[in-house]
């Protein structure tokens, strides 16, 4: 499963970039936790991957 490379930071509304790596040849699975770090404020955001609907 693919996840977004960038999201909006919940702290400052800047751009947070994905810093987690998916297992090779598997990708991310529902329930995995992926981490983003904001380029503006340095805030870390952890997101639980949910199944696509």
ROTI-580023 format. One line per field, with one value per atom (N, C-alpha, C): residue number from 1; residue in three letters; atom name; x, y, z. Coordinates in Angstrom, 3 decimals, always signed. Atoms other than C-alpha are relative to their C-alpha. Last residue first. Layout:
! residues N
num = NUM,...
residu = Ala,...
atome = CA,...
px = X,...
py = Y,...
pz = Z,...
This chain:
! residues 53
num = 53,53,53,52,52,52,51,51,51,50,50,50,49,49,49,48,48,48,47,47,47,46,46,46,45,45,45,44,44,44,43,43,43,42,42,42,41,41,41,40,40,40,39,39,39,38,38,38,37,37,37,36,36,36,35,35,35,34,34,34,33,33,33,32,32,32,31,31,31,30,30,30,29,29,29,28,28,28,27,27,27,26,26,26,25,25,25,24,24,24,23,23,23,22,22,22,21,21,21,20,20,20,19,19,19,18,18,18,17,17,17,16,16,16,15,15,15,14,14,14,13,13,13,12,12,12,11,11,11,10,10,10,9,9,9,8,8,8,7,7,7,6,6,6,5,5,5,4,4,4,3,3,3,2,2,2,1,1,1
residu = Unk,Unk,Unk,Unk,Unk,Unk,Unk,Unk,Unk,Unk,Unk,Unk,Unk,Unk,Unk,Unk,Unk,Unk,Unk,Unk,Unk,Unk,Unk,Unk,Unk,Unk,Unk,Unk,Unk,Unk,Unk,Unk,Unk,Unk,Unk,Unk,Unk,Unk,Unk,Unk,Unk,Unk,Unk,Unk,Unk,Unk,Unk,Unk,Unk,Unk,Unk,Unk,Unk,Unk,Unk,Unk,Unk,Unk,Unk,Unk,Unk,Unk,Unk,Unk,Unk,Unk,Unk,Unk,Unk,Unk,Unk,Unk,Unk,Unk,Unk,Unk,Unk,Unk,Unk,Unk,Unk,Unk,Unk,Unk,Unk,Unk,Unk,Unk,Unk,Unk,Unk,Unk,Unk,Unk,Unk,Unk,Unk,Unk,Unk,Unk,Unk,Unk,Unk,Unk,Unk,Unk,Unk,Unk,Unk,Unk,Unk,Unk,Unk,Unk,Unk,Unk,Unk,Unk,Unk,Unk,Unk,Unk,Unk,Unk,Unk,Unk,Unk,Unk,Unk,Unk,Unk,Unk,Unk,Unk,Unk,Unk,Unk,Unk,Unk,Unk,Unk,Unk,Unk,Unk,Unk,Unk,Unk,Unk,Unk,Unk,Unk,Unk,Unk,Unk,Unk,Unk,Unk,Unk,Unk
atome = N,CA,C,N,CA,C,N,CA,C,N,CA,C,N,CA,C,N,CA,C,N,CA,C,N,CA,C,N,CA,C,N,CA,C,N,CA,C,N,CA,C,N,CA,C,N,CA,C,N,CA,C,N,CA,C,N,CA,C,N,CA,C,N,CA,C,N,CA,C,N,CA,C,N,CA,C,N,CA,C,N,CA,C,N,CA,C,N,CA,C,N,CA,C,N,CA,C,N,CA,C,N,CA,C,N,CA,C,N,CA,C,N,CA,C,N,CA,C,N,CA,C,N,CA,C,N,CA,C,N,CA,C,N,CA,C,N,CA,C,N,CA,C,N,CA,C,N,CA,C,N,CA,C,N,CA,C,N,CA,C,N,CA,C,N,CA,C,N,CA,C,N,CA,C,N,CA,C,N,CA,C,N,CA,C
px = +1.404,-11.998,-0.393,+0.726,-8.267,-1.431,+0.325,-7.109,-0.761,+1.321,-5.668,-0.259,+0.508,-2.010,-1.333,+0.310,-1.446,-0.618,+1.313,+0.183,-0.168,+0.139,+3.074,-1.434,+1.390,+3.805,+0.004,+0.145,+7.148,-1.478,+0.963,+7.415,-0.080,-0.673,+10.579,-0.898,-0.123,+8.968,+0.688,+0.022,+9.293,+0.266,-1.184,+10.364,+0.068,+0.287,+7.834,+1.292,-0.634,+8.738,-0.197,-0.280,+6.554,+0.684,-0.422,+6.416,+0.316,-0.977,+4.506,+0.271,-0.156,+2.774,+1.085,-1.379,+1.602,-0.020,-0.467,-1.990,+1.440,+0.876,-2.960,+0.483,+1.235,+0.110,-0.875,+0.605,+3.024,-1.301,+0.726,+4.961,-0.541,+1.265,+5.877,-0.824,+0.929,+8.754,-1.330,-0.219,+11.189,-1.003,-0.773,+9.604,+0.170,+0.825,+8.370,+0.908,-0.264,+10.683,-0.880,+0.063,+9.567,+0.278,-1.350,+10.727,+0.043,-0.079,+7.652,+1.456,-0.472,+7.793,+0.096,-0.705,+5.773,+0.308,-0.039,+4.831,+0.843,-1.058,+3.791,-0.081,+0.591,+0.410,+1.055,-0.205,+2.223,-0.607,-0.483,+1.367,+0.039,+1.106,-0.797,+0.397,-0.367,+1.808,-1.165,-0.001,+0.207,+0.290,+1.290,+1.219,+0.108,+0.068,+4.007,-1.423,-1.384,+5.078,+0.054,-0.380,+1.521,+1.455,+0.423,+1.206,+0.497,-0.743,+1.320,-0.561,+0.847,+0.000,+0.894
py = +0.376,+2.159,-0.033,-0.783,+2.069,-0.477,+0.687,+0.412,+0.937,+0.617,+2.692,-0.618,+0.266,+3.491,-0.724,+1.412,+4.837,-0.170,+0.281,+8.277,-1.504,+1.436,+9.589,-0.272,+0.448,+13.321,-1.496,+1.383,+14.771,-0.375,+0.831,+18.568,-1.388,+1.186,+20.045,-0.941,-0.061,+23.494,-1.211,-1.346,+24.234,+0.023,-0.742,+20.981,+1.387,-1.279,+18.994,+0.726,-1.095,+15.388,+1.274,-1.173,+12.418,+1.034,-1.238,+8.975,+1.059,-0.713,+5.884,+1.355,-1.399,+3.460,+0.608,-0.491,+0.188,+1.457,+0.183,-0.861,+0.420,-0.605,-1.330,-0.357,+0.758,-2.466,+0.749,-0.130,-0.483,-0.788,-1.243,-1.660,+0.037,+0.197,-5.300,+1.268,+0.860,-5.578,-0.232,+0.232,-4.024,-0.999,+1.226,-3.139,-0.249,+1.208,+0.455,-1.220,+0.824,+3.246,-1.247,+1.447,+5.969,-0.717,+0.450,+9.590,-1.494,+1.385,+10.966,-0.361,+0.998,+14.750,-1.374,+1.074,+17.329,-1.106,+1.274,+20.549,-0.998,+0.109,+23.554,-1.356,-0.014,+23.949,+0.022,-1.334,+24.807,+0.185,-1.007,+21.958,+1.397,-0.356,+19.597,+1.102,+0.096,+19.539,+0.470,-1.288,+19.104,-0.220,-0.345,+15.853,+1.398,-1.242,+14.758,+0.169,-0.412,+11.423,+1.263,-1.319,+10.101,+0.306,-1.080,+6.369,+1.310,-1.249,+3.437,+0.989,-1.170,+0.000,+1.234
pz = +0.140,+1.041,-1.450,+1.003,+1.522,-0.081,+1.246,+4.753,-0.932,+0.005,+7.396,-1.367,+1.350,+7.983,+0.112,+0.185,+11.500,-1.389,+0.575,+11.424,-0.151,+0.217,+13.520,-0.435,+0.074,+13.151,-0.300,+0.460,+14.237,+0.052,-0.731,+14.472,-0.627,-0.517,+12.921,+0.777,-1.458,+12.594,+0.618,-0.569,+8.884,+1.506,+0.438,+7.191,+0.626,+0.657,+9.202,-0.344,-0.722,+9.978,-0.816,+0.818,+8.972,+0.888,-0.646,+10.536,-1.041,+0.816,+9.428,+0.646,-0.390,+11.789,-0.874,-0.115,+10.260,+0.439,-1.369,+11.026,+0.206,-0.998,+7.386,+1.407,-0.204,+5.442,+1.006,-1.320,+4.003,+0.046,-0.232,+0.982,+1.419,-0.721,+0.487,+0.077,+0.749,-2.015,+0.699,+1.436,+0.486,-0.576,+0.205,+3.855,-1.502,+0.088,+3.684,-0.127,+1.173,+4.846,+0.058,-0.200,+7.234,-1.318,-0.346,+6.835,+0.286,-0.459,+5.027,+0.285,+0.954,+4.666,+0.662,-0.698,+6.597,-1.002,+0.722,+4.810,+0.781,+0.992,+6.904,-0.692,+1.345,+8.669,-1.104,+0.578,+11.945,-1.382,-0.941,+14.341,-0.623,-0.889,+12.285,+0.974,-1.417,+9.529,+0.862,-0.682,+6.107,+1.476,-0.599,+4.425,+0.594,-0.772,+2.095,+0.540,-0.244,+0.555,+0.864,+0.502,+0.887,+0.360,-0.892,+1.540,-0.594,+0.053,-0.882,+1.012,+0.000,+0.000,+0.000
